[in-house]
Amino acid sequence: MEPKLSQRLKEIAAALPLHKGIRVLEIGCGPGVAARYISTLIGSGYILAIDRSAKAIAQAEKGSQEEIAAGHVGFRQAAIENFALQKGEKPFDIAFAVRVGALDGRHPEIEKEALTKIAAALTPEGKLYIDGGNPLREIRLDSYRNP
């Protein structure tokens, strides 16, 4: 069954360069609606959705038992400025964020650290997309990647 999704989130998901087998990092997942929807679009791929709120992660996990059991979705409580891949965890092909203060200018004091953490969690070709474009815009990570 397809998760219920707002038109805005459908447009954001449609704008992402998704394909079967891709690894996606969602930053600021809230109740996990977008993660569940994206999991239906990426086949054998995997989406890890993070949020700084324990309540949001608990809600996301509760509503995503089927997707978690299938191994296509995971949730983790983490603030993006503190995020790191776990030992043995493969990097992600893309990351996206919708209304995340560390990336949209609301919290400039943590933006550089957040972008550095995202760059470290992505493959060398990995890309970051945030809302604020039409409907998304890419944030260049070249200056945040390890040389």
Buried (B, 14 or more C-beta within 10 A) or exposed (E): EEBEBEEEBEBBBEBBEBEEEBBBBBBBBBBBBBBBBBBEBBEEBBBBBBBBBEEBBBBBBEBBEEBBEEEBBBBBBBBBBEBEBEEEEEBBBBBBBBEBBBBBEEEEEBBEBBBBBBBBBBEEEBBBBBBBEEBBEEBEBEEBEEE
